[in-house]
Amino acid sequence: MRPPASPEYPGRNDSTWLSHGRATVVLAVPLIGTQLAQVALNVTDTVMVGWLGAVELAAAVLGTQIFFIVYIFGSGFAIAVMPVAAAAEGRGDARQVRRSVRMSLWVVGFYSLIVMPLLWHTEAFLLFLDQDPRVAALAGAYVRVAQWSMLPALILAALRSYLAVVNRAYVALAVIIFGGLANAGLNYALIFGHFGMPALGIVGSAWATLVTQIVMALLVITYAATAPSLRRHDLFARFWRPDWPDFRGILWLGWPISATIIAEVGLFSAASIMMGWLGAVTLAAHGIALQITSVAFMLPLGLASAATVRVGLRHGRGDRAGVGRAGFMTMMIATAIAVCSALLFWTMPDRLIGLYLDKHNANAASVLATARPFLFVAACFQIVDSLQAIGSGMLRGLKDTRVPMMIALVSYWVIGMPAAYLLGFPAGFGGVGIWWGLAFGLATAAILMNRRFIRRERLGLLEQS
């Protein structure tokens, strides 16, 4: 008997290892591109603000980290659409796809209303954490504008998940590339006062982010509502009608995803706070190294989303062998990419760091020298960081989110954070010790999450609906 066709590639049998690899790459390429384009928005902000000086760069690092950590928690409810909609798409249930996406948009809307007032007090929060008052004031001013982009950013994230499930990830990629170009132009105009615009400094970067996020969200909404190929889902039909079981389902599945992500992001944000105790130069160097590793991490992060969709589709169809092949193929691809990233960090550290610095600034040489060993450590944990992301993505495809959340909390906060503090301060290794502590936490998560996926049959994960 001929195996059933793949839902995302009608008429194609992707039951072999080779076809699984091909389908994974086809899905992953636009997802990786989307992640890279998304992080390019933040990189553009940081690079251009960095031209203003070390204090402004340090403020941008803290401001963007605080905004990002709040955003990324909300994005868990957007990511929750992937396994739910993928399983429904695998069964051919268009109604369930529509309901899951609609309720995800409801959830992120409520979330945005709750967190924006909290972001207004960023400066006070940073002062409480004993940050430099100049840095805290600039970071607070940045976030007070950027906070308004929370809702459009999360709407975009939810619809990106939907587009990945229906094999339209390239649409989100095109929108975010356009947004990246617009953001760069707006940053150049509003930070430095070009093209007749006022020179707003770091606040100008926040305005650029806000305008860009609104435009991107509107473009994706328009496509999802009008594309002929998506009419079967009728995504916005009776949008104001609540589906409370699906609303609760997104909350129930999404909050552990949010907590898992926040455990890792919070680890790096806490590291930024500790770096701030070592001075503005060390914090600026940390911010640069973190941005560079964030760019590299977008590749396995895009692959992790592909793993969620691929595993979710196979899970929805009851294809147990396909679940394993979809997951392990993604894992192999991610490992190969991580090795290439590590080699790049080892062989070209000065060129990568130099992109963020104006060599005419008095402290540029100090920042470069401080950031170089950070990047060396980052190269060492590229592989384990990739594997923990893929492991988490595969488990999400099986709607397994609570145990991975506990794994993340233990790995990052019981192991990684104490190790970072002990190596950084009592042991006297400073910033490099903090980075090695991060590596220990990531390695623990990688081992435990992938072990859980390997034992999925024994643990009964394939029996979940």
N, C-alpha and C positions, 0 to 999 in steps of 0.2 A: 504494500500500500504506500502511496506517495505521502510523505509528511506534509502537514498543513503548511500553508504559506505564512510567511512572517507578516504580522499585522502592519508593521511599519514599512515593509517593503513587499507589497502584495505580489503574489505569484512567485516569490523567491524562496527556495528552501535554504535556510541557514542553520541546518542541524550539524554540519561538520565544523571542525575546529577552524579550518580556513575561512569558511563562510561567516563564522562567528567573529573572527578577527576583522574581516572586511566590513561587516555590518557595524562593528564597534567603532572602527576608524571613521566610517561615513558619518555616524552619529556624533562621535567625539570631536571631530575637527571643528565644526561650527561652535560646539559648546566650549572648546578650548579657546577658540578665537573670541567668543563672547566674554569669557573670563579675562582674557588678556586685554581686550578693549575696555572692559569695566575697570580693571586696575590701572589702565593707562590714564583714566580720568584722575585718579588719586596721584599717580606719578607726576602728571602734568602740574597739578596743584603744588606738590612738594618741590619739584624742580624749580618752578618759577618763583615760589615764595623763598626758596633757598638762596636765590640771587639777591634777596634783600639783606641777608646776614644771618649769623648763627642764632640770635635771639628769636628772630621771626621764624626760622626753620624749626627751632625747638618748639615754639608755640604751635606751628602747623602740625608737628608730629603728635603732640598731646591732643590738640583739638580734633584732628582727624581720627585719632585712636578712640577717643571718647564717643564721637559720633558713630564710628564704625562698630564699636562694641554694642551699642544700642540698636543699630540697624541690623547687625548680624543676628541678634537674638530674634528680632521680628522676622528675619528671613527664614527661620526654621519653619514658620507657618506657611511660607511660600513654597519651600522645598517639600513640605508634606504633601503637596499636590502630586508630586512625581510618582511615588509608589501607588497611591490611590487611583490616580487617573491612568497610570500605565496598566495596572491590573484590570481596570474597567475596559480600557482600550483592547487589551488582550482578549477579553471576553466578548468584545463587540458591543459593549453597553454605553452608548453615547449619552444617555440620560445621566448616568452616574459620573461620567467625565464632566458634564456641564455643572452638575451640583457641587462636585468637589472643588472646581475652579471658582465658582461663584462664592461659596462659603469661605474659601481661602481669602478672597478679596475682602469679604466682610471682616474676617479676623484681623487682617493687616490694617484695615481702616480703623477699627477700634484700638488696636495697639498703638497706632500713630498718635491718636488723640490723647492717649494716656502718657506717652513718654515725652512729647514735645515740651510740656511745662517743666519737666525735670531737667531737660537739656539747657533750659534758660539759665540755670544756676551753675554752669560749668566752672566759671571763675572761682566761685566760693568753694566748690568741691576741690579744685586744684590747690587752692590756698590751704585747705584743711589737710591735704597730703604733703604740705611743706614744700611746694614748688616755688620757684623764683617768681616774685610778684609781677615782674614785667612780662614773663612768659605766660603766667596765669591770666593776666588782663588781655593780652592779645589772643590767646586761645579762646577765652570766653566771648570776646567780640566776634570771632570767627564762627563759633557754634551757634550764637544767637541768630545768625542769618541762615546758616546751613541747616538748622533744625527743621525748617519749613520744607526741605526737600525729602523728609522722611517718608511721607505718604506716597508721592510719585515714585520714589525709589523702590518701595516695597510692592507697589502695584506692578511695576516693571518686573520685579523678581518673580512674582506669582505667575504672570503671563509668560515669562521666559520658561518656567517649568512646564506650563501647558504646551507651549510651542515645541519643546524638546520631545514631549510624549508623542505628539502628532507629526514628528519628523519635519518640523518647520523651524528648527533652531537657527537656520541661516538668516531668517527674517530678523530675529533678535540681534544677531551679529551685525547685520547691515545697519540697523537702527543705532546700535551702540558705537559703531565706527563713526557714523555721522555725528553722534553726540560727542565723541572724543575730539573730533575736529572742531566742532562748535565750541566745546569747552576750552580748548587751547587758545582759540581766537579771543574768546571772552576774557580768559585769564590775562592774556597779553594786554588787552585793552584796559581792563578794570584794575589790575594790580599796579601797572606802571603809568596809566593815564594816556595811552595812545588812542589814535583815531578820534580825538576830540572828547574822550571819556574822562571822568575824574580819576585821579590816582588814589585808589582806596587802599592800597597795600594788601595785607592779608585778608581784610574784609572783602575786597574785590574778588578774591578767589572764591569766597563763600557765595557771593552773588552769581558768579559764573556757574558754580555747581547747581544752585537752585534752578536757574533758567534752563540749564541743560537737562536736568532730571525731569522737569515738567514736560519739555518738548518730547523727550524720548518716551515717556509714559503715554502721552497722547498719540504718538505714532503707532505704538504697539496695540493700544486699545482699538484704534481705527482699523488696523489690519485684522485683528481677531474678530471684530464685529462684521467686517465686510468681505473677507476673502471667500470666494465661492467654494474652495476646497474644504472650508471649515463650517459650512452651513449645516452639516449633519449634527453639529454640537449646539448650534444656536445659542452661543455662550451667554449672551446678555438678555435672553428672553426672560421676562418676569424677574429681572435682576433684584427688585426690592422684595421679592417673596422669600421669606426665611425657610431654610431646610434645617431645622434644629438638630436632627440626628447627624447630618453631615457637618454642621457647624461644630458640634461636640467632637465628632470624629477627627476633624482637622486639628482642633485644640489638643485632643488626647494624643494624636500622633506627632503633632508639631512641637509641643513644648519639650519633649526629650531631645528632639533634633536641635532645637534652639539651645538647650542646656549643654548638649555635646559640643556644638560649635563654640558657644560662649566659654566653655571650659578651656578650649585651646586658645581662642582669641584673647580671653582674659589672662591667660598665662603670659602671652607676649605683651599685653598692655601693662600688666603688673611689672614685667621686666622693664618696660619704658619708665615706669615710676621709679624703680630702683636705679635705673641709669640716670634719672634726673638728680638723684642724691650725689652722683659722682661729678655733676657739673654740666653746663650747657654744651660744651664741646663733645663730651662723651655721649650725651643724649642725642645730639645732632648726628654723630657717627652711627649710633645705634639705629636712628631713624632711617639713615641711608641704607645700611645693611638690611634692615627689615623690609624696606621697599624693594630692594633687589631680589631678596628671597621670596617676597610676595609675588613678584612677576613670575619667577620660576615655578612657584607653587600653583599658579593658575592652570598649568598643564595637567598635573594630576587631579586638581580640583574639577576641571572639565571632564576628565576621564571618570572621576567618581560619579558625576551626574549621569554620564553615559552608562556606568555600571548599574546605577539605580533604575534607570529606564529599561535597560536590557534584561536585568534580573527580574524586574517587576512585570514586564511583558510575559516572560517565560513562566513566572509564578502564576500569573493570571490564567495562563493556558494549561497549567498543571504539568508542564514539561520539566521534570526534575533533572534530567540530564542536561537540558538546555540551561538551567539555572547555573549549574556548575561550570559549564563551558563559557557562558557569558561572563561570569565573574573572574575566572582564572585567566581568560584571554586579556581582560582589561588589566589585571594585575601584572602580567608579563609586559604589556606595552608601557605601563606606568614605570616599571623598574628600569627599562631601557632608557626612557626619557630622563629619569632622575640621575642616572649615571652620566649622561651627557651634560646635564646642568651642573653637576658637581665638578666635572672637568673644566667647564667654562669658568667657574668661580676660582678654581685653583690657578688657572693659567692667565687670567685677565682681570685680577682684582682692581688694579689701579685705574684701568680704563672704565670699568663699570662704576666705580665710586666717583671718578672724576666727572661723570655726567651730571652729578648733583651739585657740583661746586663751581664757584667762580674763582679761578686761580688768583685773581687780583685781591680777593678778600684776605685780610691779615691772618685769619685763623684757618684758612683752607688747608694748609699743610698739616696742621695739627689734627683736623678732622679726618683727613685722608689716612694719616698714620694710625689713628685710633680705630678707624673702621676696617682696616685691612685684616687684622686677625679675627674680627667678627665674621667676615666673609669666609675665612678659612674654615671656621667651625661650622658655619652654615652649609658649606659644601659637604662636610662629613655627615650631616644628618639629612641630606636631601632624599636618600633612599627610604629611610624609615618614615620620614614625613609623608612621602608619597604613598607608602604602603598603609599607613594608618588612615589616610584619606580614602583610599580604595576600599579598605576593609569596612569602614563606616558606610560608604556608598553602597556596597553590596548588601550589607545588612538592612539598610533602609529599603532596598528593593524587595525584601522579604517582610517589610513593615515591622522590623525588629529594631526598636529605638530605645527602650528603657534600659536594657542591660548595657548596650553601647554607651549610653549616657553615664552609667556608673563606672564603666571602664575609663571613660574620659576623665571623670572627676578624680578618680584615684590616681590615674597616670600623671595627670598634669598638676594636681594640687596636693596630693599626698607624697608624690615622688619628685616631679619636675620642679615645683616652686621651692620646696625646702632645699633641694639640691642647688638651685640657682642662687639662693640667698647664702647658703653655707659656703659655696665655692667663691661667690663674689665678694663676701665681706669677712667672715671669720677666717677663711682660708687665705684671703688676701689676693685672689686672682682678678678682682675688679670686674670689668665688663666682660672679659673673656670667660671668666668663671660663670657668670650669669648665663651666657650663651651655652656653655657645656651643660648646665642644669636643664635648660630647655631641651637639649638633645636627649637627655636621659628620659624625660617625660614622654617625648614623642616615640622613642624606641619601645617603651613599655606598652603604649597604646597600640602600636603597630603589631606587636606580637599577640596581644590578647584579642584584638578585633579579628584578625585574620584566622586565628585559631578557632574562634567562634563560628566563622563562616565555614571553615573546613568541617566542623562537627555539626553542621546544620541538620543533617538527617537524624543523628542521635539525640539532638536537643529538641526535635519536633518543630523546627522553624518552618518547614515546608508544609505543615498542616494548618498554618494560620490562614485566615480568609483574606 
